[in-house]
Amino acid sequence: MDKHQQIQFEEGKLLPLMEDFYSIQGEGFHTGTPAYFIRLGGCDMGCSWCDVKESWNALLHPLVKTDEIVHRAVRHPARAVVVTGGEPVLYKLDYLCNSLKKAGVKTFLETAGVAKLTGSWDWICLSPKKGSVPLQEYYNKAGELKVIIHNEGDFKWAEFNAARVHAGCVLFLQPEWSVVDKMMPVIVDYVKAHPEWKISLQSHKYMNIP
């Protein structure tokens, strides 16, 4: 990118956009709620079960003017935007959030909490990935903790993170899609024995929507 683009990128006025679309939130606390989704490219977590591996390399996704993204988002009737990835907190998100809020749109973030938090958020879904402990500010501010369960060892990772969030944070266990049939009975038994947890499903996949 040239010097002008570099400045805009650093100010959050250009973002590596993988896709943006209007749909229904399929996971976690706001399941079933319509929202506009902004998926940013770039992630270095490398989760083997990730269902959007094409998001990992930010260079594969064009830098798009944040104003254009906001313009598309505000055309839809739901006044809610979910910013996801990839890993969205790799970028400065103040300009995006401020622009959305000026338009009366609520902002929702889905993140592993691996980099400094920027932007103003009405709700943060913290979904930590094994091997990368989130920064403390995410534990303090998250509205929900959503831990993906791929195998039984992931319950220890879930409890590690649950011990660090604030008292009002809602706790979710979500089966990884490729092993949902195998892990669902295990998760059901776990939640029955540990009722502080709830179960999150990728309901958008059952509904065949993005």
C-alpha positions as CSV (number, residue, x, y, z in Angstrom):
1,M,0.0,0.0,0.0
2,D,1.1,3.6,-0.6
3,K,1.8,6.1,2.2
4,H,-1.7,7.5,2.1
5,Q,-3.3,4.1,2.3
6,Q,-0.9,3.2,5.2
7,I,-2.1,6.3,7.1
8,Q,-5.8,5.4,6.5
9,F,-5.1,1.8,7.5
10,E,-3.5,2.8,10.7
11,E,-6.5,5.1,11.5
12,G,-8.9,2.3,10.8
13,K,-10.4,4.0,7.8
14,L,-9.3,1.0,5.6
15,L,-9.9,-2.6,6.7
16,P,-9.1,-6.0,5.1
17,L,-12.6,-7.1,4.4
18,M,-13.3,-10.8,3.7
19,E,-17.0,-10.5,3.5
20,D,-20.0,-8.5,4.8
21,F,-23.6,-9.7,4.8
22,Y,-27.0,-9.4,6.5
23,S,-28.1,-12.5,8.3
24,I,-29.2,-14.0,11.7
25,Q,-26.8,-14.5,14.6
26,G,-26.5,-18.3,14.9
27,E,-24.4,-18.7,18.1
28,G,-24.2,-17.7,21.7
29,F,-26.3,-15.2,23.7
30,H,-27.9,-13.4,20.7
31,T,-28.8,-16.5,18.8
32,G,-31.8,-15.8,16.5
33,T,-31.2,-12.1,16.3
34,P,-30.8,-10.3,12.9
35,A,-27.6,-8.5,12.4
36,Y,-25.1,-7.2,9.7
37,F,-21.9,-9.2,9.8
38,I,-18.5,-7.7,9.0
39,R,-15.8,-10.4,8.7
40,L,-12.2,-9.1,8.6
41,G,-9.3,-11.0,7.2
42,G,-6.2,-11.9,9.2
43,C,-5.7,-14.4,12.0
44,D,-2.7,-16.2,13.4
45,M,-4.4,-18.6,15.8
46,G,-4.2,-21.5,13.3
47,C,-7.1,-23.6,14.9
48,S,-7.2,-26.9,13.0
49,W,-11.0,-26.9,13.2
50,C,-11.5,-23.4,12.0
51,D,-14.4,-23.2,9.4
52,V,-13.1,-20.0,7.8
53,K,-9.5,-20.8,7.2
54,E,-9.7,-18.6,4.1
55,S,-9.8,-15.6,6.5
56,W,-6.3,-16.3,7.9
57,N,-4.2,-14.4,5.4
58,A,-5.1,-10.8,5.5
59,L,-3.3,-10.1,2.2
60,L,-5.9,-12.2,0.3
61,H,-8.6,-9.7,1.2
62,P,-8.9,-6.2,-0.2
63,L,-8.6,-3.1,1.9
64,V,-12.0,-1.5,1.8
65,K,-12.9,2.0,3.0
66,T,-14.6,1.7,6.3
67,D,-17.1,4.4,5.3
68,E,-18.3,2.0,2.5
69,I,-18.7,-0.9,4.9
70,V,-20.7,1.3,7.3
71,H,-22.8,2.6,4.4
72,R,-23.8,-1.0,3.4
73,A,-24.5,-1.9,7.1
74,V,-26.9,0.9,7.9
75,R,-29.1,0.2,4.9
76,H,-30.6,-2.8,6.7
77,P,-33.4,-2.7,9.3
78,A,-31.6,-4.4,12.2
79,R,-29.6,-1.8,14.0
80,A,-26.9,-4.2,15.0
81,V,-23.5,-5.1,13.5
82,V,-21.3,-8.1,14.5
83,V,-17.6,-7.6,13.8
84,T,-15.9,-11.0,13.5
85,G,-13.0,-12.7,11.6
86,G,-10.4,-13.9,11.3
87,E,-9.4,-11.9,14.3
88,P,-10.8,-8.4,14.2
89,V,-8.9,-6.9,17.2
90,L,-5.7,-7.0,15.1
91,Y,-7.0,-3.7,13.6
92,K,-7.9,-0.3,15.1
93,L,-11.7,-0.3,15.3
94,D,-12.5,3.1,16.8
95,Y,-13.4,4.7,13.5
96,L,-15.7,1.8,12.5
97,C,-17.5,1.8,15.9
98,N,-17.9,5.5,16.1
99,S,-19.3,5.7,12.6
100,L,-21.8,2.9,13.3
101,K,-22.9,4.5,16.6
102,K,-23.5,7.8,15.0
103,A,-25.9,6.0,12.7
104,G,-27.7,4.5,15.7
105,V,-26.2,1.0,15.3
106,K,-25.2,-1.3,18.2
107,T,-21.8,-2.9,17.9
108,F,-21.0,-6.5,18.8
109,L,-17.5,-8.0,18.7
110,E,-16.4,-11.7,18.4
111,T,-12.8,-12.2,19.4
112,A,-10.2,-14.4,21.0
113,G,-9.0,-11.3,22.9
114,V,-5.3,-11.6,21.7
115,A,-4.6,-7.9,21.1
116,K,-5.3,-4.5,22.6
117,L,-9.0,-3.7,22.6
118,T,-10.1,-0.7,20.4
119,G,-13.5,0.5,19.6
120,S,-16.7,1.0,21.6
121,W,-18.7,-2.2,22.0
122,D,-22.3,-2.9,23.3
123,W,-21.4,-6.6,23.6
124,I,-18.2,-8.6,23.5
125,C,-18.2,-12.4,22.8
126,L,-14.9,-13.7,24.1
127,S,-14.0,-17.0,22.4
128,P,-10.5,-17.8,23.5
129,K,-8.3,-20.3,21.6
130,K,-6.1,-22.8,23.3
131,G,-2.5,-21.6,23.7
132,S,-3.4,-17.9,23.5
133,V,-4.7,-16.6,26.9
134,P,-6.8,-13.4,26.3
135,L,-5.7,-10.1,27.7
136,Q,-7.3,-9.3,31.1
137,E,-9.4,-6.4,29.7
138,Y,-11.4,-8.9,27.7
139,Y,-12.2,-11.0,30.8
140,N,-13.3,-7.8,32.5
141,K,-15.6,-6.6,29.7
142,A,-16.9,-9.7,27.9
143,G,-20.7,-10.2,28.0
144,E,-20.3,-13.8,27.1
145,L,-17.5,-16.4,27.2
146,K,-17.9,-19.0,24.4
147,V,-15.6,-21.9,24.4
148,I,-15.4,-24.3,21.5
149,I,-15.3,-28.0,22.5
150,H,-13.4,-30.2,20.1
151,N,-12.5,-32.9,22.6
152,E,-12.9,-33.6,26.3
153,G,-9.6,-31.9,27.1
154,D,-11.2,-28.6,26.1
155,F,-13.4,-28.6,29.3
156,K,-10.3,-27.7,31.3
157,W,-9.6,-24.8,29.0
158,A,-13.2,-23.7,29.4
159,E,-12.9,-23.7,33.2
160,F,-9.5,-21.9,33.1
161,N,-11.2,-19.0,31.3
162,A,-14.4,-19.1,33.3
163,A,-12.4,-18.5,36.4
164,R,-11.1,-15.3,35.0
165,V,-14.3,-13.6,33.7
166,H,-16.4,-11.2,35.7
167,A,-19.4,-12.5,37.6
168,G,-22.0,-11.2,35.1
169,C,-20.4,-13.0,32.1
170,V,-22.6,-15.6,30.5
171,L,-20.8,-19.0,30.0
172,F,-21.3,-21.1,26.8
173,L,-19.9,-24.4,25.6
174,Q,-20.2,-24.9,21.8
175,P,-19.5,-28.2,20.1
176,E,-17.1,-27.9,17.1
177,W,-19.1,-28.6,14.0
178,S,-17.1,-31.5,12.6
179,V,-17.5,-33.5,15.8
180,V,-20.9,-32.3,16.9
181,D,-22.6,-35.7,16.9
182,K,-19.7,-37.2,19.0
183,M,-19.3,-34.3,21.5
184,M,-22.9,-33.2,22.0
185,P,-23.8,-36.0,24.5
186,V,-20.6,-35.2,26.4
187,I,-21.4,-31.5,26.5
188,V,-25.0,-32.2,27.6
189,D,-23.8,-34.3,30.5
190,Y,-21.2,-31.7,31.4
191,V,-23.7,-28.8,31.5
192,K,-26.2,-30.9,33.5
193,A,-23.4,-31.4,36.1
194,H,-22.1,-27.8,35.9
195,P,-25.3,-25.7,35.5
196,E,-23.4,-22.4,35.4
197,W,-22.7,-23.2,31.7
198,K,-25.1,-23.1,28.8
199,I,-24.9,-24.8,25.4
200,S,-24.4,-22.8,22.2
201,L,-25.1,-24.3,18.8
202,Q,-24.2,-23.1,15.4
203,S,-27.8,-22.8,14.5
204,H,-27.1,-20.9,11.3
205,K,-25.7,-24.1,9.9
206,Y,-28.9,-26.0,10.7
207,M,-30.9,-23.1,9.1
208,N,-28.5,-23.2,6.0
209,I,-27.8,-19.5,6.2
210,P,-24.4,-17.6,6.3
